[in-house]
Amino acid sequence: MKFENLIKYVLPEVQGAPDPLIIEMLRESAIQFCEKTNIYTTEPENIFVTSGLREYDIDAPTTQAQVNHIIKIWGAHGNDNSEMVAKAPDDVYKYTSADTGAPQYYSQITSNQIIIAPYPDAAYTLRSFTSFKPTNTATSLPDNIMKEHYETIVHGALYRLQQMADRTWSNPNASANNFTLNNKGISAAARRARYGYAGASLTVKAVEFI
């Protein structure tokens, strides 16, 4: 769904704001929303590891998106489903080409690049579960995200517009209210992204009655 489709929800509260500015604020809101929630994901993608090579790129699903966060990587220790361990860059860079074996650790060193350790001693197929966010020039967001969370994205655009000084649509009080509503929506979406629609898993510990 295109950001311009949400203008009709924003404009009534910021009369006089030009459409291009509203679209820009909707995009900024959507970027922050995706950054904080990790809700924009796709099926895990394969990373084909080559012996002796430790840096790999992560691809975005479309030209409208960029990598946000590597959530998990699986496939170390002989291409099984064990989870690789995320480390700080210096903890991964300390491994030299003399340290070889099945990859066990990784670090996201740029938005779309990871480094793994130890140096792979053979070809491996890893799987990455990654979150994405719109680029700074994106015109849309996937329909399933926009349709469910458009109100939160609209609140984010509104608070940005209404906090602008010396505009005909400036409204600090309304901006503060929309800021609060935006944060509530982000928190709810982040929980949804983490636990799914089923909610968090619950465990019950038996207590002995005395």
LOTORKOL-418359 format. One line per field, with one value per residue: x, y, z of N, C-alpha, C, CB in turn; residue number from 1; residue in one letter. Coordinates in steps of 0.05 Angstrom, whole numbers, plus 5000, padded with zeros to 4 digits. Each point is the difference from the previous one (the first is absolute). Glycine has a CB too. Example, Ala and Ser with C-alpha at 12.3 -4.5 7.8 and 13.67 -1.06 7.14 Angstrom:
% LOTORKOL-418359
n_east <- [5264	5031]
n_north <- [4886	5044]
n_up <- [5156	4961]
ca_east <- [4982	5016]
ca_north <- [5024	5024]
ca_up <- [5000	5001]
c_east <- [5018	4985]
c_north <- [5024	5022]
c_up <- [5000	5014]
cb_east <- [4962	5024]
cb_north <- [4977	4987]
cb_up <- [5025	4957]
i <- [1	2]
aa <- [A	S]
***
This chain:
% LOTORKOL-418359
n_east <- [5017	5030	5021	4951	4962	5013	4980	4947	5032	5025	4953	4967	5056	5022	4942	5053	5028	5018	4968	5062	4987	4964	5046	5042	4963	4989	5063	5008	4956	5027	5057	4976	4967	5051	5035	4960	4986	5056	4940	5042	5002	5006	4992	5051	5027	5028	5045	5020	5043	5041	5032	5013	4943	5003	4960	4938	4978	4954	4976	4967	4957	5019	5047	4962	5054	5051	5009	4957	5040	5038	4936	5047	5054	4966	5056	5041	5017	5008	4961	4975	4958	5061	4973	5056	5011	4971	5067	4994	5012	5038	4972	5016	5058	5022	4994	5063	4978	5013	4932	4987	4944	4952	5000	5004	4986	4958	5025	4945	5066	4946	4942	5027	5049	4989	5060	4986	5040	5000	5003	4941	5044	4955	4969	4971	4946	5010	4939	5013	4945	5011	4961	4997	5000	4968	5058	4999	4957	4950	4959	4990	5005	4994	4940	5022	5018	4951	4955	5024	5016	4954	4999	5063	5006	4960	5034	5052	4973	4979	5055	5026	4956	5000	5066	4995	5017	4949	4948	4948	5016	5030	4964	5056	4945	5006	5062	4982	4957	5040	5043	4958	4985	5061	5008	4947	5019	5057	4975	4965	5048	5039	4956	4993	5062	5000	4951	4985	4949	5027	5011	5057	5001	4961	5050	4951	5056	4959	4993	5016	4937	5044]
n_north <- [4976	5044	5019	5015	4960	5045	5056	4981	4998	5061	5037	5001	5021	5044	5044	5004	4940	5016	4945	5009	5004	4947	4966	5018	4978	4942	4990	5014	4958	4953	5008	4995	4948	4968	5019	4974	4942	4971	5018	4990	4927	4984	4944	5005	5031	4943	5035	4963	4998	5007	4958	5059	5035	5026	5033	4972	5053	4989	4999	5048	4953	5050	5032	5006	4977	5027	4944	5024	4958	4953	4985	4959	4994	4940	4977	4992	4944	4988	5054	4999	5038	5020	5057	5015	5018	5057	5006	5061	5001	4980	4940	4996	5025	4952	4961	5008	4977	4966	4995	4945	4988	4997	5068	4994	5060	5029	5055	5018	5021	5030	5003	4945	4972	4946	5007	4934	4995	4936	5027	4968	4953	5009	5036	5022	4999	5051	4994	5067	4993	5061	5035	5024	5057	5016	5001	5052	4980	4964	5024	4955	4984	4940	5020	4977	5059	5032	4965	5004	5063	5043	5014	4999	5036	5045	5008	5011	5046	5030	5006	5024	5045	5020	5014	5045	5048	5027	4953	5036	4947	5033	4953	5009	4969	4964	4985	4972	4964	4977	4984	4960	4972	4986	4967	4964	4981	4983	4962	4968	4988	4976	4956	4984	4988	4959	4964	4999	5024	4968	5059	4995	4937	5005	4966	4985	5001	4947	5046	4942	5018	5007]
n_up <- [5000	4959	5058	4961	5038	5049	4965	5029	5058	4993	4983	5054	5028	4951	4979	4959	4989	4936	4994	5013	5063	5000	4974	5044	5046	4973	4998	5061	5016	4969	5027	5057	4985	4986	5050	5040	4972	4979	4962	4949	5007	4941	5020	5042	4950	4995	5032	4943	5057	4949	5038	5032	5014	5064	4956	4993	4969	5044	4935	5027	4988	4962	4978	5057	5036	5021	5027	5045	5017	4972	5030	4996	4969	5001	4987	5055	4991	4928	4971	5069	5000	5031	5004	4965	5060	4973	5007	5010	4935	5046	4999	4935	5000	5040	4945	4977	4950	5057	5006	4954	5023	4972	4990	5066	4978	4963	5015	4968	4977	4977	5015	4977	5045	5037	5012	5000	5047	4990	4947	4984	5015	4948	4964	5057	4968	5049	5000	5002	5037	4964	5037	4942	5021	4947	4973	5030	4951	5037	4957	5051	5057	4970	4985	5054	5020	4981	5026	5059	5003	4966	5063	5002	4948	5022	5053	4965	4967	5051	5028	4946	4995	5060	5004	4947	5043	4972	4982	4993	5038	5056	5033	5049	5008	4949	5014	5053	4970	4957	5045	5025	4946	4986	5053	4993	4943	5021	5044	4960	4960	5045	5015	4939	4993	5049	4988	4934	5005	5053	5030	5011	4986	5053	5026	5040	5039	5016	5047	5029	5019	5051]
ca_east <- [4983	5016	4997	4981	4973	4994	4997	4973	4997	5018	4994	4980	5011	5022	4991	5020	5025	5001	5001	5027	5010	4986	5011	5026	4997	4989	5023	5017	4985	5001	5027	5004	4982	5013	5025	4995	4983	5009	4976	5002	5017	4993	5010	5029	5015	5025	5026	5018	5027	5023	5023	5019	4988	4985	4981	4978	4979	4972	4984	4973	4981	4993	5016	4987	5007	5028	5002	4998	5012	5002	4987	5013	5013	5003	5014	5028	5007	4994	4975	4976	4983	5010	5000	5026	5000	5007	5022	5009	5019	5027	5002	5001	5024	5024	5007	5017	4997	5010	4979	4981	4980	4972	4994	4985	4994	4997	4994	4989	5019	4987	4972	4994	5024	5008	5026	4996	5024	5026	5000	4989	5019	4987	4976	4977	4975	4987	4973	4997	4974	5007	4979	5006	4986	5000	5023	4994	4986	4978	4973	4980	5006	4983	4972	4992	5009	4986	4972	4996	5013	5000	4993	5025	5017	4988	5006	5028	5003	4986	5016	5023	4990	4988	5020	5014	4995	4992	4984	4971	4989	5015	4982	5016	4984	4992	5024	5006	4980	5007	5026	4993	4985	5020	5017	4984	4997	5026	5004	4982	5010	5025	4993	4989	5022	5017	4985	4979	4973	4994	5009	5024	4997	4998	5006	4990	5017	4984	5008	4992	4985	5010]
ca_north <- [5024	5025	5020	5020	4991	5007	5029	5007	4997	5020	5028	5014	5011	5018	5015	5018	4986	4990	4971	4988	5000	4979	4974	4998	4994	4973	4982	5000	4985	4972	4991	4996	4979	4975	4998	4993	4976	4976	4986	4996	4977	4981	4974	4999	4998	4985	5013	4979	5006	4989	4995	5022	5027	5005	5022	4994	5020	4992	5014	5010	4987	5018	5024	5019	4993	4995	4983	5014	4986	4970	4990	4975	4985	4972	4983	4994	4973	4978	5005	4992	5023	5014	5029	5013	5019	5027	5011	5026	4997	4994	4972	4984	5007	4989	4975	5004	4979	4975	4988	4990	4981	5007	5026	4999	5027	5020	5027	5018	5022	5022	4994	4977	4983	4986	4986	4976	4988	5003	4999	4974	4981	4986	5014	4996	5015	5012	5013	5025	5012	5028	5020	5021	5025	5014	5017	5029	5008	4981	5012	4982	4979	4977	5003	4987	5017	5026	4998	4994	5019	5026	5020	5007	5015	5027	5015	5008	5022	5023	5014	5014	5024	5019	5012	5020	5027	5022	4991	5004	4976	4994	4994	4985	4982	4978	4986	4983	4978	4982	4987	4979	4979	4987	4983	4977	4982	4987	4979	4978	4987	4986	4975	4983	4990	4981	4976	4992	5005	4982	5012	4988	4973	5001	4975	4999	4984	4988	5008	4980	5011	4990]
ca_up <- [5000	4998	5022	4992	5006	5028	5003	5008	5029	5013	4992	5016	5025	4993	4977	4988	4996	4973	4997	5000	5027	5014	4991	5013	5029	5001	4996	5024	5021	4993	5005	5029	5009	4993	5015	5028	5003	4986	4991	4971	4995	4979	5006	5002	4974	5001	4996	4990	5010	4985	5017	5002	4997	5025	4997	4983	4998	5004	4980	5006	4982	4978	5000	5018	5027	5008	5024	5026	5021	4998	5025	5006	4978	5007	4981	5007	5009	4980	4986	5014	5007	5023	4997	5003	5022	4992	5016	4992	4978	5008	5008	4976	4985	5013	4988	4976	4979	5011	5016	4981	5010	4994	5012	5026	5009	4978	5008	4978	5000	4987	4999	4983	4998	5024	5001	5015	5012	4988	4971	4992	4989	4978	4992	5018	4993	5024	4995	5016	5004	4999	4998	4980	5003	4974	4994	5003	4976	4995	4996	5010	5020	4993	5007	5025	5022	4999	5006	5028	5018	4988	5020	5014	4982	4997	5024	4998	4981	5012	5021	4987	4987	5019	5017	4984	5010	4982	4977	5005	5012	5025	5022	5019	5016	4984	4994	5023	5001	4979	5008	5019	4986	4983	5016	5008	4977	4996	5021	4994	4976	5007	5014	4980	4984	5016	5009	4982	5009	5022	5025	5011	5011	5029	5014	5027	5018	5022	5027	5020	5022	5026]
c_east <- [5018	4994	4979	4971	4992	4996	4973	4996	5016	4990	4980	5012	5024	4992	5021	5027	5000	5003	5028	5011	4986	5011	5028	4998	4988	5023	5018	4987	5002	5028	5005	4983	5014	5026	4995	4985	5011	4976	5001	5021	4991	5009	5030	5013	5026	5024	5019	5029	5021	5024	5019	4989	4982	4979	4979	4979	4973	4983	4973	4981	4992	5018	4988	5009	5030	5001	4999	5017	5001	4989	5013	5014	5003	5018	5029	5003	4989	4972	4975	4984	5009	5002	5028	4997	5008	5021	5005	5021	5028	5003	5001	5025	5025	5008	5015	4996	5012	4979	4978	4982	4973	4993	4983	4991	4996	4996	4991	5017	4990	4970	4994	5023	5006	5028	4997	5027	4993	4998	4989	5021	4989	4975	4977	4976	4988	4973	4997	4971	5004	4976	5010	4985	5000	5026	4991	4986	4976	4974	4978	5011	4982	4972	4993	5009	4983	4971	4994	5010	5000	4994	5025	5018	4989	5005	5029	5005	4988	5017	5024	4991	4991	5021	5017	4993	4991	4988	4971	4988	5015	4980	5015	4984	4991	5024	5008	4981	5006	5026	4994	4986	5019	5017	4984	4997	5026	5004	4983	5010	5026	4994	4989	5022	5016	4985	4979	4972	4993	5008	5025	4994	5000	5007	4990	5017	4982	5011	4989	4985	5009	4977]
c_north <- [5025	5019	5021	4992	5008	5030	5008	4997	5022	5028	5014	5013	5019	5015	5020	4987	4989	4970	4988	4999	4978	4973	4996	4992	4972	4980	4999	4984	4971	4989	4995	4977	4972	4995	4990	4974	4975	4985	4994	4978	4984	4972	5000	4995	4985	5019	4978	5007	4986	4997	5024	5028	5005	5023	4993	5021	4986	5016	5008	4988	5017	5024	5022	4995	4997	4984	5018	4985	4970	4989	4974	4989	4971	4986	4994	4971	4979	5003	4989	5025	5014	5030	5011	5022	5027	5011	5029	4997	4992	4971	4981	5005	4989	4973	5005	4977	4973	4986	4991	4979	5007	5026	4998	5028	5019	5027	5016	5025	5024	4992	4975	4981	4988	4989	4976	4989	4972	5000	4973	4982	4984	5016	4993	5016	5009	5011	5024	5008	5029	5018	5022	5025	5014	5016	5029	5011	4983	5015	4983	4981	4976	5004	4989	5017	5026	4998	4996	5022	5029	5022	5009	5017	5028	5017	5010	5023	5026	5014	5014	5026	5021	5012	5020	5028	5019	4990	5004	4976	4992	4996	4982	4980	4975	4983	4981	4976	4979	4985	4977	4977	4985	4980	4975	4981	4985	4978	4976	4984	4984	4974	4980	4987	4979	4975	4990	5004	4982	5012	4985	4972	5002	4973	5002	4982	4990	5009	4980	5014	4987	5003]
c_up <- [5000	5023	4992	5005	5028	5004	5011	5030	5016	4996	5017	5025	4994	4974	4990	4995	4971	4999	5001	5029	5017	4993	5013	5029	5004	4996	5024	5023	4995	5004	5029	5011	4995	5015	5029	5005	4988	4987	4970	4995	4976	5009	5002	4973	5005	4996	4993	5007	4985	5018	4999	4998	5024	4998	4979	5000	5005	4981	5011	4980	4976	5001	5018	5029	5004	5025	5025	5021	4994	5026	5009	4975	5010	4980	5005	5008	4981	4988	5014	5008	5025	4994	5004	5021	4989	5019	4991	4978	5009	5009	4977	4984	5012	4988	4974	4981	5010	5017	4981	5012	4991	5013	5025	5008	4976	5013	4975	5000	4985	4997	4984	4998	5027	4997	5018	5010	5011	4969	4991	4987	4977	4992	5020	4990	5027	4992	5019	5001	5006	5000	4982	5007	4973	4997	5003	4975	4994	4997	5012	5021	4993	5012	5028	5024	5001	5008	5030	5019	4989	5021	5015	4983	4996	5025	5000	4981	5012	5021	4988	4987	5020	5018	4985	5009	4978	4974	5006	5013	5026	5023	5021	5017	4985	4992	5023	5002	4979	5005	5018	4986	4981	5015	5010	4977	4994	5020	4994	4976	5005	5014	4980	4983	5015	5006	4981	5012	5024	5027	5010	5011	5030	5012	5029	5016	5023	5027	5019	5023	5026	5020]
cb_east <- [4963	5000	5047	5033	5006	5025	5032	4984	4994	5038	5011	4966	4986	5035	4953	4977	5004	5020	4958	5007	5010	4959	4974	5018	4994	4955	4998	5018	4969	4964	5016	5009	4959	4980	5019	5000	4962	5039	4975	4988	5010	5004	4961	4995	4980	4976	4990	4968	4980	4983	4996	5031	5002	5040	5036	5009	5028	5008	5023	5017	4983	4952	5014	4961	4957	5014	5028	4954	4985	5041	4957	4966	5025	4954	4968	5007	4999	5030	5026	5023	4963	5024	4953	5012	5012	4953	5020	4991	4973	5006	4975	4950	4978	4987	4959	5034	5002	5046	5011	5033	5028	4987	5003	5027	5027	4980	5035	4953	5036	5042	4990	4969	5018	4952	5026	4959	5020	5020	5040	4956	5020	5016	5015	5031	4992	5045	4980	5046	4980	5041	4983	5007	5014	4950	5020	5040	5043	5024	5017	4977	5014	5041	4989	5004	5047	5031	4994	5004	5028	4985	4954	4996	5013	4964	4966	5012	4998	4957	4985	5021	4986	4958	5001	5002	5034	5036	5036	4997	4987	5040	4959	5031	4985	4961	5016	5018	4966	4975	5025	4996	4958	5001	5027	4976	4966	5019	5010	4961	4978	5024	4990	4958	5002	5024	5009	5031	4988	5006	4953	5018	5022	4964	5041	4953	5042	4989	5001	5040	4960	5048]
cb_north <- [4975	4995	4992	5014	4962	4960	5005	4985	4951	4969	4986	4969	4958	4969	4995	5036	4988	5043	5003	5017	5050	5029	5003	5034	5049	5016	5010	5045	5038	5007	5025	5049	5029	5003	5037	5049	5031	4996	5023	5049	4998	5036	4979	4983	5043	4959	5038	4988	5007	5021	4950	4968	4997	4983	5033	4952	5027	4987	4975	5043	4977	4984	4989	5002	4976	5043	4966	5016	5035	5002	5022	4990	5041	5000	5017	5048	5016	4971	4999	4958	4976	4959	5002	4990	4964	5007	4954	5019	5033	5048	5013	5000	5041	5025	4978	5025	5035	5019	5030	5008	4990	4951	5020	4961	4992	4966	4998	4981	4967	5014	5048	5028	5028	4988	5043	4989	5046	4977	5031	5022	4997	4954	4998	4993	4974	5011	4955	5014	4956	4988	4990	4965	5004	5003	4966	5004	5018	4965	5021	5002	5035	4971	4999	4956	4980	5014	4981	4952	4963	4980	4981	4957	4957	4980	4972	4954	4967	4978	4965	4955	4971	4974	4958	4968	4992	5027	4966	5029	4985	5027	5004	5039	5040	5027	5038	5041	5032	5029	5044	5034	5028	5041	5040	5029	5031	5043	5036	5026	5036	5044	5026	5028	5044	5038	5016	4966	5012	4962	5014	5046	4979	5035	4993	5009	5027	4960	5049	4971	5009	5012]
cb_up <- [5025	4950	5014	4965	4968	5014	4962	4955	4993	4993	4955	4983	5024	5022	5016	5023	5049	4986	4973	4953	4996	5001	4957	4968	5009	4983	4951	4986	5006	4967	4960	5004	4990	4955	4972	5008	5001	5031	5036	4990	5050	4964	4976	5046	4984	4983	5033	4962	5045	4958	4991	4981	4950	5023	5014	5008	4967	5049	4964	5020	5040	5000	4953	4969	5004	4978	4974	4988	5033	4968	4986	5036	4982	5021	4968	5014	5047	5025	4958	5018	4978	5016	5016	4952	5033	4981	5006	5047	4976	5012	5042	4998	4986	5042	5020	5027	4965	5001	5040	4964	5039	4996	4954	5013	5042	4969	5037	5004	5004	4974	5004	4974	4963	5010	4992	4973	5011	5040	4998	4993	5045	5016	4951	5039	4956	5020	4986	4987	5018	4976	5046	4965	5049	5002	4968	5029	4981	5027	4959	4956	5036	4999	4952	4978	4996	4964	4954	4988	5016	4957	5005	5026	4977	4971	5025	5011	4962	4990	5033	4992	4961	4998	5027	4961	5035	5020	4987	4960	4954	4983	4969	5001	5026	4982	4972	5024	5018	4968	4995	5036	5002	4971	5014	5033	4982	4981	5033	5019	4972	5003	5042	4999	4977	5019	5045	4981	4953	4969	5011	5012	4960	4996	4971	4984	4988	4971	4988	4988	4969	4989]
i <- [1	2	3	4	5	6	7	8	9	10	11	12	13	14	15	16	17	18	19	20	21	22	23	24	25	26	27	28	29	30	31	32	33	34	35	36	37	38	39	40	41	42	43	44	45	46	47	48	49	50	51	52	53	54	55	56	57	58	59	60	61	62	63	64	65	66	67	68	69	70	71	72	73	74	75	76	77	78	79	80	81	82	83	84	85	86	87	88	89	90	91	92	93	94	95	96	97	98	99	100	101	102	103	104	105	106	107	108	109	110	111	112	113	114	115	116	117	118	119	120	121	122	123	124	125	126	127	128	129	130	131	132	133	134	135	136	137	138	139	140	141	142	143	144	145	146	147	148	149	150	151	152	153	154	155	156	157	158	159	160	161	162	163	164	165	166	167	168	169	170	171	172	173	174	175	176	177	178	179	180	181	182	183	184	185	186	187	188	189	190	191	192	193	194	195	196	197	198	199	200	201	202	203	204	205	206	207	208	209	210]
aa <- [M	K	F	E	N	L	I	K	Y	V	L	P	E	V	Q	G	A	P	D	P	L	I	I	E	M	L	R	E	S	A	I	Q	F	C	E	K	T	N	I	Y	T	T	E	P	E	N	I	F	V	T	S	G	L	R	E	Y	D	I	D	A	P	T	T	Q	A	Q	V	N	H	I	I	K	I	W	G	A	H	G	N	D	N	S	E	M	V	A	K	A	P	D	D	V	Y	K	Y	T	S	A	D	T	G	A	P	Q	Y	Y	S	Q	I	T	S	N	Q	I	I	I	A	P	Y	P	D	A	A	Y	T	L	R	S	F	T	S	F	K	P	T	N	T	A	T	S	L	P	D	N	I	M	K	E	H	Y	E	T	I	V	H	G	A	L	Y	R	L	Q	Q	M	A	D	R	T	W	S	N	P	N	A	S	A	N	N	F	T	L	N	N	K	G	I	S	A	A	A	R	R	A	R	Y	G	Y	A	G	A	S	L	T	V	K	A	V	E	F	I]
***
